[in-house]
Amino acid sequence: MLTALTLLVLGGVTIELPSVSTSKGLDIQVAEIAKVTGDDPATVALVQAASLGYAPAPGYHRTLRADLVASSLRQVLPGIEIHVTGAPRCRVSPGVQLVKSIDMQAAAAVRLRDSLAGQDADAKFIGALPDLEVPISDEAPRIVVPPVQGSIFPGIRSVPVQVWLDGRIYRTVSADFEVAIWQRRAILRRAVGPGESLHAGLFEVKRVPVTDARGMQALAATELGGAVALKGMAAGTSITERDVHREVVMRRGDHVTVHVIKGNVHVKDVGIVSASGRMGERVAVVLQSTGRELTATVRGPKSVEVRIK
């Protein structure tokens, strides 16, 4: 019986606990805060690597009691004889490093501007984003900005910025931007009344700032031919779907002329549209010559256009 008990004891170690110490990372390892000695190097290493739970956040501390340290380690490392000496309590404070505000701001700006690619737009950082204190760790903190979700409209846009530490998200902060968007839009040259038919001569195309989400829905000049105003509108107004009635000019199954344009090359074909469409809308069309399906823009009652880059 004595021999069996002796075999269960892997070796004895002594942990010398200081009254104050410093941690790093998100968890406290014994070796970070205390001196561990013993006859068996493997057993000493095992105790040194053991966790004592969460590390305090910057600006805070955690007090470890010697008796509770011993009890905790005996539970997770059964078979090791553990003695805790030194101070009865150890005040643990985190080592601190800074994640710079300018680095978080720059990462958020890159992600937001990538999301605005292809638009006539700009994003200007506003507000204040302070430097972030994080615990010192063996690995440098990483700044991660997830892809921007949803449509981006003019106005204030908050971009979440994640700071990762030891393979986990440590903190998420928000970087705020003022988003400005411009569009080349069809603007009324003069006022029109309700029931008035619209034509190209009523409009001029200008680069104008978009002030809200509704402005993103403005119709292009090519979409307004034959439309009828549903209400009176002043000069300088851009037109949305809610302002006019637009007739369906082709229906699913109609045979249409397909104008395929690539650079200076212009080829005509015959196709069948797969859905109804109004002027300027995009519809699927199947070429009769090849059976290939293309996405085309409605240009008239029997005409669609495909532009190939």
Secondary structure, DSSP 8 states (H G I E B T S, - for coil): -HHHHHHH--EEEEEEE-SEEEE-SSEEEHHHHSEEEES-HHHHHHHHT-EEEE---TT--EEEEHHHHHHHHHHHSTTEEEEEEE-SEEEEEE-EEEE-HHHHHHHHHHHHHHHTTTSEEEEEEES----EEEE--SS--EEE-----S---SEEEEEEEEEEETTEEEEEEEEEEEEEEEEEEEEESS-B-TT-B--GGGEEEEEEEE-STGGGGB--GGG-TT-EESS-B-TT-B-BGGGEE--EEE-TT-EEEEEEEETTEEEEEEEEESS-EETT-EEEEEETTT--EEEEEEEETTEEEEE--
